[in-house]
Amino acid sequence: MPSLTPLIFILLATVAFTQAPPRPIIGIVSLPAGYDQFPSDSWSYFPASYVKYLESGGAQVVPIQYDLPEDKILFLLERLNGVLFTGGDSPILYPNNTLTRVGQTLSLVVNYVVQQNTNGNYYPIWGTCLGFQAIGILLQKDGSILTPDCNGCQKVNKNNEFNIYYQSRLFKNIDRDLKTAMTTANISLFAHTSMFHADTFQKAYPIKEILTPVTFSYDNSGVKYVSSFESPTLPIYGTQFHQEKHTFEWKSGYYINHNASAVRLQQHLSNFFVNETRSNNNTFPEYQEYLIDNYNVTVIINSAFSSIYAFPIKYPINQTVPVVEHKDHVVKTNEIKEAFRAFRAF
């Protein structure tokens, strides 16, 4: 009787090569570039540090270019396991409270994420700095929730103060000594000019029912503002501070704290968010052709970042979705409440 060993080997090899695509795969939304060699009208970008931030937690990354038409963005969102909004300085609203082109894309993503969670598909989203503010504004449906002129909040390592009335998922399992360092050792870099005033944020409707402050910080005038938040019932998270810089950015002029505690906090946050995206069951059969690995990283001498990824704008901005009223492109309050009920167990 012939040996079955070769047949078993062939079967095992077949299974190995036909397994499902790896997870998690997280999308990062690009912003207008604004460099001499990458002008904003023809290029978008994001810092490479955000890619490293997610990869350090075990994720792969796919860029979501903000200029893409809605159907192409939805194609990616349907396959990804989560989304990250980066920091930056691109406005998401015009003065008349209508969405810019970037704002439209971020709003589409936030709307999609909440709807997916409402429908039972666990779909995490993270925002850093501008991305953090964008999530809050889009869920509030009003840019006035943001207070301008944060005094002394640019390029500074600061402490965080924990919300003693709320036990977060974000920091539930943080090491005790690292939690202490967050409040005493200035291990988080802040680089922003506006803020979510703590009192305003916690009293404004509907955002007070959607997001809960996890930590606070203070500007140089003693104004208390929200430095991180999460939804009590949905996988929505964000930080005003740039923890990714503490491990992956080394440009002079920022005075970034690179000590062990700052790096450990970066790793804690990366691990937490990537682990959240592991609970999403989307698959991406064509993932290899969309990965960030297909793009070259670029070093720009006069940039605030050690390196960036730049993407040519394929769809002229004046030929994409027209600017619409802010209220028509965001999640309705009753949809949020439905999502809360759907995920009350989380």
Rosetta blueprint (number, residue, H / E / L):
1 M L
2 P L
3 S L
4 L L
5 T H
6 P H
7 L H
8 I H
9 F H
10 I H
11 L H
12 L H
13 A H
14 T H
15 V H
16 A H
17 F H
18 T L
19 Q L
20 A L
21 P L
22 P L
23 R L
24 P L
25 I E
26 I E
27 G E
28 I E
29 V E
30 S L
31 L E
32 P E
33 A L
34 G L
35 Y L
36 D L
37 Q L
38 F L
39 P L
40 S L
41 D L
42 S L
43 W E
44 S E
45 Y E
46 F E
47 P E
48 A H
49 S H
50 Y H
51 V H
52 K H
53 Y H
54 L H
55 E H
56 S L
57 G L
58 G L
59 A L
60 Q E
61 V E
62 V E
63 P E
64 I E
65 Q L
66 Y L
67 D L
68 L L
69 P L
70 E H
71 D H
72 K H
73 I H
74 L H
75 F H
76 L H
77 L H
78 E L
79 R L
80 L L
81 N L
82 G E
83 V E
84 L E
85 F E
86 T L
87 G L
88 G L
89 D L
90 S L
91 P L
92 I L
93 L E
94 Y L
95 P L
96 N L
97 N L
98 T E
99 L E
100 T L
101 R H
102 V H
103 G H
104 Q H
105 T H
106 L H
107 S H
108 L H
109 V H
110 V H
111 N H
112 Y H
113 V H
114 V H
115 Q H
116 Q H
117 N H
118 T H
119 N L
120 G L
121 N L
122 Y L
123 Y L
124 P L
125 I E
126 W E
127 G E
128 T E
129 C L
130 L H
131 G H
132 F H
133 Q H
134 A H
135 I H
136 G H
137 I H
138 L H
139 L H
140 Q H
141 K L
142 D L
143 G H
144 S H
145 I H
146 L L
147 T E
148 P L
149 D L
150 C L
151 N L
152 G L
153 C L
154 Q L
155 K L
156 V E
157 N E
158 K E
159 N L
160 N L
161 E E
162 F E
163 N L
164 I L
165 Y L
166 Y L
167 Q L
168 S L
169 R L
170 L L
171 F L
172 K L
173 N L
174 I L
175 D L
176 R H
177 D H
178 L H
179 K H
180 T H
181 A H
182 M H
183 T H
184 T H
185 A L
186 N L
187 I L
188 S E
189 L E
190 F E
191 A L
192 H L
193 T L
194 S L
195 M E
196 F L
197 H E
198 A H
199 D H
200 T H
201 F H
202 Q H
203 K H
204 A L
205 Y L
206 P L
207 I H
208 K H
209 E H
210 I H
211 L L
212 T E
213 P E
214 V E
215 T E
216 F E
217 S E
218 Y E
219 D L
220 N L
221 S L
222 G L
223 V L
224 K E
225 Y E
226 V E
227 S E
228 S E
229 F E
230 E E
231 S L
232 P L
233 T L
234 L L
235 P L
236 I E
237 Y E
238 G E
239 T E
240 Q L
241 F L
242 H L
243 Q L
244 E L
245 K H
246 H H
247 T H
248 F H
249 E L
250 W L
251 K L
252 S L
253 G L
254 Y L
255 Y L
256 I L
257 N L
258 H L
259 N L
260 A H
261 S H
262 A H
263 V H
264 R H
265 L H
266 Q H
267 Q H
268 H H
269 L H
270 S H
271 N H
272 F H
273 F H
274 V H
275 N H
276 E H
277 T H
278 R L
279 S L
280 N L
281 N L
282 N L
283 T L
284 F L
285 P L
286 E L
287 Y H
288 Q H
289 E H
290 Y L
291 L L
292 I H
293 D H
294 N H
295 Y L
296 N L
297 V E
298 T E
299 V L
300 I L
301 I L
302 N L
303 S L
304 A L
305 F L
306 S L
307 S L
308 I E
309 Y E
310 A E
311 F E
312 P E
313 I L
314 K L
315 Y L
316 P L
317 I H
318 N H
319 Q H
320 T L
321 V L
322 P L
323 V L
324 V L
325 E E
326 H H
327 K H
328 D H
329 H H
330 V L
331 V L
332 K L
333 T H
334 N H
335 E H
336 I H
337 K H
338 E H
339 A H
340 F H
341 R H
342 A H
343 F L
344 R L
345 A L
346 F L
